[in-house]
Amino acid sequence: MKIAIVRLSSLGDIIHSMVVLQFIKKYFTGSRIDWFCEDSYKSLLHNNPHIDFVQGVNLRKIKKEKNPRLLIREIKKLKNINGYDIVIDMQGLIKSAIVARLIGRNVFGFDGKSAREGLAALFYRNSFNISYGMNTIDRNCILAARSFDIFITKDGILNKEPFLFYEGETFIFDEFLSKDKKNVVFIIGSTWDSRNYPKEKFAGLADLLKQNCLIVWGSEEERKRAEAVESLSKCAVVLPKLDLNDLKALIDKADLVIGNDAGPTHIAWAMNKPSITIFGPTPTSRVYVTKINKVVKSPSIVNPHKLNKDDFSIQSISEGDIYKIALELLK
């Protein structure tokens, strides 16, 4: 069986979709699985033994440059990729549905009432009503289970195998990793400012932990935030910019990851590494809470159908509350 999975972006959403791979392969051991995503995320999926090929697309570049020639070229490229027995659109957007339809006819996805963009369902041959408000990981697994007529249980998800892998390291970790203290990775950035735990509190948390706290960053704005945390703390160190391969390698070597509700934080869950995810204006239903993966949520009530970007309640979360959980995980 030749299978295509379409999940174009973003980092965390791709991670929360990738968990289905091991369950599909369990039932269809000889199947071929190709994954379609934005070019910038391809290296996230590399080295996964359940993916045969990662196909990049350039929709973000096309949208940014507004170049019709690039769009025509992308459509032709996708139309020439065919022969899939099943295509699953795990994103539920019109653009991902179009990609799915261009590469195959037997397309599965969320129905008009549960897709993020209801019109996306018009491109599917088979669609399912799976509430948009339920746990994101459960939604993805239910979609895969119904599409392939297989069973994926909560126990199976809780006891999943790690599914993110890296190949070597171009970054010299020995220069920054401690052999005497616990190595704690801080993820200090996210897509909205209201999702960011205050830099002063990250610094305070580092000083409470008194461990080797390593700060990663992706953009120039995040670099400045990271440097601010470092300047306020005796125990925090800003790392050089990492690519996705080195970020996976770092998290694999870390004792704990603490961060905002952002893709890099979710890498820890995918690799079965201890983590604490800090939530403010987004729902905790985006993640699975396990013995080693914990969450801290501000008191605000979140509507998953209409997120409030002006909800800065994450600022009210105490460093002490995170510290207590971190101590237990570091044991």
Kinemage of the C-alpha trace (Angstrom):
@kinemage 1
@onewidth
@group {chain A} dominant
@subgroup {mainchain}
@vectorlist {calphas} color= white
{ca met a 1} P 0.000 0.000 0.000
{ca lys a 2} L 1.277 3.456 -0.927
{ca ile a 3} L 0.244 6.132 1.584
{ca ala a 4} L 0.656 9.913 1.601
{ca ile a 5} L 0.193 12.082 4.681
{ca val a 6} L -0.237 15.822 4.229
{ca arg a 7} L 0.644 18.007 7.210
{ca leu a 8} L 2.380 21.087 5.878
{ca ser a 9} L 3.041 23.011 9.105
{ca ser a 10} L 3.732 24.036 11.791
{ca leu a 11} L 6.477 22.428 13.889
{ca gly a 12} L 4.323 21.364 16.842
{ca asp a 13} L 1.389 20.336 14.656
{ca ile a 14} L 3.603 18.124 12.506
{ca ile a 15} L 4.959 16.474 15.656
{ca his a 16} L 1.466 15.819 16.991
{ca ser a 17} L 0.545 14.235 13.660
{ca met a 18} L 3.666 12.078 13.332
{ca val a 19} L 2.660 9.881 16.249
{ca val a 20} L 0.233 8.023 13.949
{ca leu a 21} L 3.063 6.599 11.842
{ca gln a 22} L 4.084 3.808 14.184
{ca phe a 23} L 0.489 2.607 14.496
{ca ile a 24} L -0.094 2.587 10.739
{ca lys a 25} L 3.131 0.630 10.224
{ca lys a 26} L 2.099 -1.847 12.927
{ca tyr a 27} L -0.919 -2.860 10.850
{ca phe a 28} L 0.557 -2.305 7.367
{ca thr a 29} L 4.142 -3.439 7.762
{ca gly a 30} L 4.948 -3.430 4.062
{ca ser a 31} L 3.358 -0.090 3.272
{ca arg a 32} L 5.186 2.920 1.838
{ca ile a 33} L 4.509 6.222 3.613
{ca asp a 34} L 5.446 9.605 2.131
{ca trp a 35} L 4.993 12.855 4.069
{ca phe a 36} L 4.226 16.245 2.524
{ca cys a 37} L 5.258 19.383 4.445
{ca glu a 38} L 6.696 22.838 3.934
{ca asp a 39} L 10.359 22.745 2.897
{ca ser a 40} L 11.485 24.424 6.115
{ca tyr a 41} L 10.245 21.491 8.213
{ca lys a 42} L 11.639 18.601 6.159
{ca ser a 43} L 14.602 17.948 8.459
{ca leu a 44} L 12.226 17.475 11.404
{ca leu a 45} L 10.969 14.265 9.770
{ca his a 46} L 14.295 12.954 8.534
{ca asn a 47} L 15.580 9.627 9.890
{ca asn a 48} L 12.135 8.424 10.983
{ca pro a 49} L 12.107 4.693 10.078
{ca his a 50} L 8.384 4.790 9.248
{ca ile a 51} L 8.698 7.483 6.570
{ca asp a 52} L 9.978 6.456 3.163
{ca phe a 53} L 10.195 9.933 1.647
{ca val a 54} L 9.646 13.522 2.777
{ca gln a 55} L 8.282 15.729 0.006
{ca gly a 56} L 8.699 19.456 0.504
{ca val a 57} L 6.335 22.109 -0.851
{ca asn a 58} L 6.838 25.864 -1.154
{ca leu a 59} L 3.423 27.350 -0.442
{ca arg a 60} L 4.727 29.841 2.124
{ca lys a 61} L 7.305 31.148 -0.344
{ca ile a 62} L 4.636 31.425 -3.041
{ca lys a 63} L 2.348 33.363 -0.689
{ca lys a 64} L 5.180 35.673 0.350
{ca glu a 65} L 6.455 36.408 -3.159
{ca lys a 66} L 3.014 36.331 -4.873
{ca asn a 67} L 4.630 34.811 -7.931
{ca pro a 68} L 2.119 32.996 -10.209
{ca arg a 69} L 4.928 31.156 -12.011
{ca leu a 70} L 6.034 29.553 -8.764
{ca leu a 71} L 2.448 28.505 -8.076
{ca ile a 72} L 2.058 26.914 -11.528
{ca arg a 73} L 5.390 25.129 -11.108
{ca glu a 74} L 4.331 23.791 -7.684
{ca ile a 75} L 0.978 22.553 -9.027
{ca lys a 76} L 2.696 20.730 -11.897
{ca lys a 77} L 5.170 19.147 -9.510
{ca leu a 78} L 2.406 17.848 -7.248
{ca lys a 79} L 0.259 16.579 -10.122
{ca asn a 80} L 3.191 14.503 -11.332
{ca ile a 81} L 3.387 12.798 -7.937
{ca asn a 82} L 0.662 10.185 -7.926
{ca gly a 83} L -0.146 6.528 -7.414
{ca tyr a 84} L -1.134 6.744 -3.742
{ca asp a 85} L -3.729 4.290 -2.499
{ca ile a 86} L -4.678 6.575 0.400
{ca val a 87} L -3.976 10.245 1.061
{ca ile a 88} L -4.742 11.721 4.491
{ca asp a 89} L -4.952 15.458 5.033
{ca met a 90} L -4.172 15.860 8.717
{ca gln a 91} L -4.236 19.664 8.606
{ca gly a 92} L -7.777 20.472 7.521
{ca leu a 93} L -6.973 23.687 5.664
{ca ile a 94} L -7.998 24.528 2.112
{ca lys a 95} L -4.356 24.663 0.989
{ca ser a 96} L -3.515 21.270 2.518
{ca ala a 97} L -6.710 19.774 1.067
{ca ile a 98} L -5.752 21.022 -2.404
{ca val a 99} L -2.285 19.476 -2.038
{ca ala a 100} L -3.905 16.189 -0.953
{ca arg a 101} L -6.297 16.234 -3.910
{ca leu a 102} L -3.528 17.010 -6.404
{ca ile a 103} L -1.558 13.914 -5.388
{ca gly a 104} L -4.437 11.440 -5.102
{ca arg a 105} L -8.142 10.733 -5.469
{ca asn a 106} L -8.789 8.607 -2.396
{ca val a 107} L -8.405 11.446 0.125
{ca phe a 108} L -9.436 11.270 3.786
{ca gly a 109} L -9.804 14.153 6.233
{ca phe a 110} L -11.916 15.946 8.820
{ca asp a 111} L -15.470 16.810 7.800
{ca gly a 112} L -16.839 20.314 7.250
{ca lys a 113} L -17.861 20.720 10.896
{ca ser a 114} L -14.559 19.605 12.412
{ca ala a 115} L -11.900 20.748 9.923
{ca arg a 116} L -10.133 23.975 10.797
{ca glu a 117} L -11.414 25.361 7.493
{ca gly a 118} L -14.708 23.654 6.705
{ca leu a 119} L -14.447 24.099 2.936
{ca ala a 120} L -11.415 21.813 2.952
{ca ala a 121} L -13.776 18.834 3.274
{ca leu a 122} L -15.050 19.464 -0.269
{ca phe a 123} L -11.784 18.026 -1.592
{ca tyr a 124} L -12.067 14.718 0.279
{ca arg a 125} L -13.648 11.466 -0.830
{ca asn a 126} L -14.104 10.388 2.805
{ca ser a 127} L -14.415 12.648 5.836
{ca phe a 128} L -15.058 12.185 9.543
{ca asn a 129} L -16.572 14.313 12.296
{ca ile a 130} L -13.909 14.520 15.006
{ca ser a 131} L -14.504 17.448 17.336
{ca tyr a 132} L -12.037 20.307 16.870
{ca gly a 133} L -12.157 20.926 20.622
{ca met a 134} L -10.843 17.525 21.675
{ca asn a 135} L -7.217 16.638 22.364
{ca thr a 136} L -5.143 17.348 19.254
{ca ile a 137} L -3.179 14.112 19.421
{ca asp a 138} L -6.355 12.088 19.925
{ca arg a 139} L -7.920 13.849 16.912
{ca asn a 140} L -5.026 12.872 14.687
{ca cys a 141} L -5.033 9.278 15.900
{ca ile a 142} L -8.805 8.940 15.453
{ca leu a 143} L -8.527 10.278 11.899
{ca ala a 144} L -5.811 7.736 11.090
{ca ala a 145} L -7.690 4.915 12.825
{ca arg a 146} L -10.909 5.576 10.915
{ca ser a 147} L -9.133 6.070 7.607
{ca phe a 148} L -7.332 2.731 7.860
{ca asp a 149} L -9.917 0.877 9.970
{ca ile a 150} L -7.370 0.153 12.703
{ca phe a 151} L -7.262 0.565 16.492
{ca ile a 152} L -5.184 3.225 18.240
{ca thr a 153} L -5.719 3.305 22.000
{ca lys a 154} L -4.838 5.894 24.645
{ca asp a 155} L -2.557 3.324 26.281
{ca gly a 156} L -0.828 2.875 22.944
{ca ile a 157} L -0.232 6.621 22.682
{ca leu a 158} L 0.977 6.864 26.286
{ca asn a 159} L 3.411 3.998 25.668
{ca lys a 160} L 4.478 5.167 22.206
{ca glu a 161} L 7.948 4.648 20.810
{ca pro a 162} L 10.065 7.803 20.287
{ca phe a 163} L 9.581 9.059 16.750
{ca leu a 164} L 11.986 11.954 16.222
{ca phe a 165} L 15.580 11.148 15.340
{ca tyr a 166} L 18.766 12.977 14.402
{ca glu a 167} L 21.900 12.193 12.472
{ca gly a 168} L 25.190 13.261 13.989
{ca glu a 169} L 25.695 16.783 15.284
{ca thr a 170} L 27.315 19.776 13.662
{ca phe a 171} L 27.101 21.642 16.954
{ca ile a 172} L 29.744 20.933 19.612
{ca phe a 173} L 27.577 20.042 22.600
{ca asp a 174} L 30.470 19.199 24.912
{ca glu a 175} L 31.230 22.901 25.167
{ca phe a 176} L 27.875 23.611 26.815
{ca leu a 177} L 26.568 20.384 28.371
{ca ser a 178} L 27.468 19.868 32.026
{ca lys a 179} L 28.641 16.587 33.526
{ca asp a 180} L 28.195 17.803 37.097
{ca lys a 181} L 24.764 19.440 36.904
{ca lys a 182} L 21.460 18.572 35.267
{ca asn a 183} L 21.058 19.986 31.775
{ca val a 184} L 17.758 21.864 31.467
{ca val a 185} L 16.720 23.305 28.102
{ca phe a 186} L 14.602 26.485 28.088
{ca ile a 187} L 12.305 27.165 25.106
{ca ile a 188} L 11.657 30.896 25.537
{ca gly a 189} L 9.908 31.754 22.257
{ca ser a 190} L 6.599 31.063 20.514
{ca thr a 191} L 4.441 32.486 17.734
{ca trp a 192} L 2.609 35.072 19.893
{ca asp a 193} L 3.949 37.316 22.618
{ca ser a 194} L 1.049 36.345 24.901
{ca arg a 195} L 2.226 32.712 24.782
{ca asn a 196} L 5.665 33.658 26.101
{ca tyr a 197} L 6.470 33.103 29.759
{ca pro a 198} L 8.150 36.327 30.998
{ca lys a 199} L 11.917 36.448 30.583
{ca glu a 200} L 12.295 37.670 34.175
{ca lys a 201} L 10.495 34.564 35.415
{ca phe a 202} L 12.575 32.259 33.237
{ca ala a 203} L 15.645 33.839 34.841
{ca gly a 204} L 14.149 33.398 38.307
{ca leu a 205} L 13.352 29.762 37.534
{ca ala a 206} L 16.944 29.155 36.394
{ca asp a 207} L 18.275 30.572 39.665
{ca leu a 208} L 15.863 28.417 41.679
{ca leu a 209} L 16.963 25.284 39.820
{ca lys a 210} L 20.690 26.042 40.135
{ca gln a 211} L 21.338 23.662 37.249
{ca asn a 212} L 22.863 24.122 33.788
{ca cys a 213} L 20.019 25.966 32.034
{ca leu a 214} L 20.540 26.210 28.272
{ca ile a 215} L 18.435 28.648 26.246
{ca val a 216} L 17.616 27.968 22.586
{ca trp a 217} L 16.252 30.494 20.122
{ca gly a 218} L 15.191 30.684 16.468
{ca ser a 219} L 14.617 34.317 15.474
{ca glu a 220} L 16.417 37.569 16.234
{ca glu a 221} L 13.596 38.552 18.572
{ca glu a 222} L 14.007 35.274 20.451
{ca arg a 223} L 17.773 35.771 20.593
{ca lys a 224} L 17.255 39.109 22.344
{ca arg a 225} L 14.834 37.486 24.806
{ca ala a 226} L 17.347 34.718 25.439
{ca glu a 227} L 20.144 37.193 26.087
{ca ala a 228} L 17.885 39.093 28.488
{ca val a 229} L 17.244 35.885 30.457
{ca glu a 230} L 20.976 35.171 30.538
{ca ser a 231} L 21.759 38.681 31.801
{ca leu a 232} L 19.235 38.299 34.645
{ca ser a 233} L 20.369 34.860 35.790
{ca lys a 234} L 23.505 33.259 37.187
{ca cys a 235} L 22.562 29.834 35.839
{ca ala a 236} L 21.302 30.454 32.280
{ca val a 237} L 23.405 30.272 29.126
{ca val a 238} L 22.365 31.246 25.588
{ca leu a 239} L 23.293 28.681 22.957
{ca pro a 240} L 24.290 29.492 19.377
{ca lys a 241} L 21.508 29.133 16.823
{ca leu a 242} L 20.681 25.471 16.167
{ca asp a 243} L 19.137 23.803 13.146
{ca leu a 244} L 16.361 21.243 13.655
{ca asn a 245} L 18.760 18.296 13.601
{ca asp a 246} L 20.905 19.779 16.360
{ca leu a 247} L 17.838 20.831 18.349
{ca lys a 248} L 16.641 17.210 18.374
{ca ala a 249} L 20.125 16.090 19.404
{ca leu a 250} L 20.256 18.630 22.250
{ca ile a 251} L 16.844 17.639 23.614
{ca asp a 252} L 17.839 13.981 23.463
{ca lys a 253} L 20.844 14.761 25.665
{ca ala a 254} L 18.931 17.007 28.087
{ca asp a 255} L 17.570 15.981 31.482
{ca leu a 256} L 14.520 18.265 31.200
{ca val a 257} L 12.888 20.663 28.739
{ca ile a 258} L 10.870 23.625 30.037
{ca gly a 259} L 9.149 25.890 27.568
{ca asn a 260} L 6.177 27.697 26.144
{ca asp a 261} L 3.480 25.955 24.106
{ca ala a 262} L 5.711 25.826 21.029
{ca gly a 263} L 7.031 23.232 18.602
{ca pro a 264} L 10.518 22.870 20.123
{ca thr a 265} L 8.980 22.101 23.532
{ca his a 266} L 6.838 19.347 21.979
{ca ile a 267} L 9.959 17.665 20.591
{ca ala a 268} L 10.601 16.397 24.130
{ca trp a 269} L 7.273 14.521 24.199
{ca ala a 270} L 8.006 12.998 20.801
{ca met a 271} L 11.402 11.778 22.005
{ca asn a 272} L 10.073 10.501 25.371
{ca lys a 273} L 12.118 13.086 27.292
{ca pro a 274} L 10.910 14.876 30.464
{ca ser a 275} L 9.229 18.220 29.851
{ca ile a 276} L 7.104 20.972 31.345
{ca thr a 277} L 4.951 22.970 28.920
{ca ile a 278} L 3.742 26.378 30.096
{ca phe a 279} L 0.272 27.364 28.863
{ca gly a 280} L -1.502 30.717 28.879
{ca pro a 281} L -3.918 31.553 26.020
{ca thr a 282} L -3.807 28.094 24.399
{ca pro a 283} L -5.530 24.877 25.564
{ca thr a 284} L -3.643 22.120 27.366
{ca ser a 285} L -5.586 19.683 25.188
{ca arg a 286} L -2.841 20.183 22.613
{ca val a 287} L -0.572 17.800 24.507
{ca tyr a 288} L -0.577 14.514 26.394
{ca val a 289} L 0.215 14.646 30.105
{ca thr a 290} L 2.324 11.646 31.127
{ca lys a 291} L 4.537 10.594 34.044
{ca ile a 292} L 7.383 12.625 32.549
{ca asn a 293} L 5.540 15.246 30.470
{ca lys a 294} L 3.751 17.824 32.616
{ca val a 295} L 1.886 21.074 32.021
{ca val a 296} L 1.379 24.300 33.959
{ca lys a 297} L -1.649 26.392 32.976
{ca ser a 298} L -2.652 29.934 33.860
{ca pro a 299} L -6.154 30.362 35.385
{ca ser a 300} L -7.720 31.828 32.227
{ca ile a 301} L -10.443 29.880 30.407
{ca val a 302} L -9.556 29.070 26.794
{ca asn a 303} L -11.969 28.604 23.912
{ca pro a 304} L -10.136 26.262 21.468
{ca his a 305} L -12.328 27.500 18.614
{ca lys a 306} L -11.408 31.156 19.178
{ca leu a 307} L -8.075 31.787 20.857
{ca asn a 308} L -7.509 35.144 22.505
{ca lys a 309} L -4.132 36.575 21.544
{ca asp a 310} L -4.637 39.346 24.112
{ca asp a 311} L -4.723 36.839 26.985
{ca phe a 312} L -1.450 37.466 28.842
{ca ser a 313} L -2.409 35.338 31.844
{ca ile a 314} L 0.738 33.247 31.391
{ca gln a 315} L 2.518 36.066 33.210
{ca ser a 316} L 0.690 35.143 36.431
{ca ile a 317} L 2.224 31.658 36.669
{ca ser a 318} L 4.684 31.406 39.549
{ca glu a 319} L 8.260 30.269 39.005
{ca gly a 320} L 7.829 28.293 42.219
{ca asp a 321} L 5.021 26.189 40.749
{ca ile a 322} L 7.198 25.203 37.795
{ca tyr a 323} L 10.192 24.643 40.067
{ca lys a 324} L 8.319 22.108 42.202
{ca ile a 325} L 7.387 20.032 39.159
{ca ala a 326} L 10.908 20.324 37.763
{ca leu a 327} L 12.413 18.991 40.992
{ca glu a 328} L 10.266 15.876 40.796
{ca leu a 329} L 11.131 15.274 37.144
{ca leu a 330} L 14.860 15.799 37.731
{ca lys a 331} L 14.856 13.082 40.375
